[in-house]
Amino acid sequence: MATVGGMDDTPTAITNLLYRYAELMDAGRLEECADLFTHARILLGDPADGDPPVVDRDGLAAAWRSMVRIHEDGTPRTRHLVATPIIEVDEEAGTATCRSTYTVFQQAGSGPLQPVISGRYLDRFAQIGGVWRFTERAYAMDLTGDLSQHLLGVLPEA
């Protein structure tokens, strides 16, 4: 039986973090979204592809503010779909890892609803103060479409 706040709730707590990220990003609440990464280092690319830039919570918020196009309604006009979370928990250490996929759909102006990017999140978590928190995220971008209405600049080079 799962207990609230206990290790048995780990998969739910971790998937809720993944989904909360998507919810906040889609709402254009970039600062609140960055707050999810207060205890994390963020790799702006796939470490398997080289040495990606690494930022902290404030660096991530700054990157989003400079790159993510916010439309008239105060949102990026996106829907982040996070799927296939594969969670591995080290109960003794109070840590976990998760590999998941994402696809971002966007509809801006009179344009069509379309996928604009798809890839993988490579996440690490730890219990901090009894609550599961992100401790690392690596963004792996596998497929890109038309990002012209989503980003103000170019994606960082890995």
C-alpha positions as CSV (number, residue, x, y, z in Angstrom):
1,M,0.0,0.0,0.0
2,A,1.4,3.4,-0.9
3,T,1.9,5.9,1.8
4,V,1.7,9.7,1.2
5,G,5.2,11.1,1.4
6,G,6.9,7.7,1.7
7,M,9.1,5.9,-0.8
8,D,6.1,4.0,-2.1
9,D,4.8,7.3,-3.6
10,T,8.1,7.8,-5.4
11,P,6.9,7.1,-9.0
12,T,3.9,9.4,-8.5
13,A,5.9,12.2,-7.0
14,I,8.5,12.1,-9.8
15,T,5.9,11.9,-12.6
16,N,4.1,14.8,-11.0
17,L,7.3,16.8,-11.2
18,L,7.6,16.0,-14.9
19,Y,4.0,17.0,-15.5
20,R,4.2,20.1,-13.4
21,Y,7.2,21.3,-15.5
22,A,5.1,20.9,-18.6
23,E,2.1,22.6,-17.1
24,L,4.0,25.6,-15.9
25,M,6.0,25.9,-19.2
26,D,2.8,25.8,-21.2
27,A,1.2,28.5,-19.0
28,G,4.2,30.8,-19.6
29,R,5.1,30.7,-15.9
30,L,8.8,30.5,-16.6
31,E,10.0,31.6,-13.1
32,E,7.8,29.1,-11.3
33,C,8.9,26.5,-13.8
34,A,12.6,27.3,-13.1
35,D,11.9,27.1,-9.4
36,L,11.4,23.3,-9.9
37,F,15.1,23.2,-10.6
38,T,16.3,25.1,-7.5
39,H,18.4,22.2,-6.4
40,A,19.5,21.1,-9.9
41,R,22.2,21.5,-12.5
42,I,20.8,21.6,-16.0
43,L,22.6,20.4,-19.1
44,L,21.3,22.2,-22.1
45,G,21.9,19.2,-24.4
46,D,22.6,15.5,-24.4
47,P,25.8,14.6,-22.5
48,A,26.2,11.7,-24.9
49,D,26.8,14.2,-27.7
50,G,29.6,16.1,-26.0
51,D,30.0,18.7,-23.4
52,P,26.7,20.7,-23.2
53,P,26.4,24.0,-21.5
54,V,25.5,23.6,-17.8
55,V,23.4,26.1,-15.9
56,D,21.7,26.4,-12.5
57,R,18.1,27.5,-11.8
58,D,18.9,31.2,-12.5
59,G,20.8,30.4,-15.7
60,L,17.9,28.2,-16.8
61,A,15.3,31.0,-16.1
62,A,17.6,33.5,-18.0
63,A,17.9,31.1,-21.0
64,W,14.1,30.7,-21.1
65,R,13.5,34.4,-20.8
66,S,15.9,35.1,-23.7
67,M,14.7,32.2,-25.9
68,V,11.1,31.3,-25.4
69,R,8.6,33.4,-27.4
70,I,5.7,34.5,-25.2
71,H,2.6,35.4,-27.3
72,E,-0.1,37.9,-26.7
73,D,-2.0,35.6,-24.4
74,G,1.0,35.4,-22.0
75,T,1.9,31.8,-23.0
76,P,4.2,30.2,-25.5
77,R,1.1,28.6,-27.2
78,T,2.6,25.2,-26.6
79,R,1.5,21.8,-25.2
80,H,4.4,19.8,-23.8
81,L,3.5,16.1,-23.8
82,V,5.7,14.1,-21.5
83,A,5.6,10.3,-21.9
84,T,7.2,7.0,-21.3
85,P,8.8,7.8,-17.9
86,I,11.2,5.0,-16.9
87,I,11.9,5.5,-13.2
88,E,14.7,3.8,-11.3
89,V,14.8,4.4,-7.5
90,D,17.7,3.8,-5.1
91,E,15.6,3.7,-1.8
92,E,18.7,3.5,0.4
93,A,20.2,6.6,-1.1
94,G,16.9,8.5,-1.4
95,T,17.6,9.1,-5.1
96,A,16.1,8.3,-8.4
97,T,16.6,8.6,-12.1
98,C,14.0,9.0,-14.9
99,R,14.2,8.8,-18.7
100,S,11.2,10.2,-20.5
101,T,10.3,11.5,-23.8
102,Y,8.7,14.8,-24.8
103,T,6.9,16.2,-27.8
104,V,6.0,19.9,-27.9
105,F,3.0,20.9,-30.0
106,Q,2.4,24.6,-30.8
107,Q,-0.4,26.6,-32.4
108,A,0.4,30.3,-32.9
109,G,-1.7,32.9,-34.6
110,S,-3.7,31.4,-37.4
111,G,-1.2,28.7,-38.0
112,P,-1.8,25.0,-37.6
113,L,-1.4,22.9,-34.5
114,Q,1.9,21.1,-35.2
115,P,4.7,19.3,-33.4
116,V,7.8,21.6,-33.2
117,I,10.3,19.5,-31.3
118,S,10.6,16.0,-29.7
119,G,13.3,14.5,-27.6
120,R,14.2,13.0,-24.2
121,Y,14.6,14.3,-20.7
122,L,17.3,12.6,-18.6
123,D,16.5,13.5,-15.0
124,R,18.0,12.8,-11.6
125,F,16.1,13.4,-8.3
126,A,16.7,13.3,-4.6
127,Q,14.6,13.6,-1.5
128,I,15.4,17.1,-0.1
129,G,13.6,17.9,3.2
130,G,11.4,14.8,2.6
131,V,10.3,16.0,-0.8
132,W,11.4,14.7,-4.2
133,R,13.3,17.4,-6.2
134,F,15.1,17.6,-9.5
135,T,18.9,17.5,-9.0
136,E,19.8,17.2,-12.7
137,R,18.2,17.5,-16.1
138,A,19.7,16.9,-19.5
139,Y,17.8,17.9,-22.6
140,A,18.2,15.6,-25.5
141,M,16.7,17.0,-28.7
142,D,16.0,14.3,-31.3
143,L,13.6,15.8,-33.8
144,T,13.0,19.4,-34.6
145,G,10.3,21.1,-36.7
146,D,9.4,24.7,-37.3
147,L,10.6,26.5,-34.1
148,S,10.1,30.0,-35.5
149,Q,7.1,30.8,-33.4
150,H,8.4,29.0,-30.3
151,L,12.0,30.4,-29.9
152,L,13.4,33.9,-30.3
153,G,16.9,32.6,-31.0
154,V,18.6,29.4,-31.8
155,L,19.0,26.3,-29.6
156,P,22.3,26.2,-27.7
157,E,25.0,24.1,-29.3
158,A,26.1,21.0,-27.4
